[in-house]
Amino acid sequence: MKKHVFIVCFSITLISCNRKDEKFCECLVKSEEFNTINQSILNGKTDQITLKKAIQLKKEKQKVCQDYVDMDGEQMLARKKECK
């Protein structure tokens, strides 16, 4: 019985470690969207609609990415590869 429990737990662990982090991938998408619109603002293409969209995207990005603020660069690069 113990052997079966160990095999099941080990299998679940392996499966969960090999899945990509969907929330991190969403964080990357939101970050790219925000960076694109922010770049257009910095290039002088500013209107009220663009500014409102940038503010909205920044809030969404902060919410989605809050779990990854303290992650080091090496971990981020590894997760980023999984999102592609």
C-alpha positions, 0 to 999 in steps of 0.5 A: 500500500505504501508503495502505491501511495509513493508512486502516485505522489511521485508521479503527481510531483513530476507532472506538476514540475513539467507544466508551464506556469500559465500565470507567468506567461500571462504576466509576460504578455501583459508586460509586452503589451504595456511596454509597446504602448509605453514606448509609443507614449515615449515617442510622442504619440500621446492621446487620452485613449492611449494614456487610459489604455496604458494606465489600465495595462499597468494595473493589469500587469501589476496584478498578474505579475505580483507573484514574480516581483522578487524572482531572480533573472535566471528563474525568469529566463527559465520560465520564459522559455517554457512560455514559447 
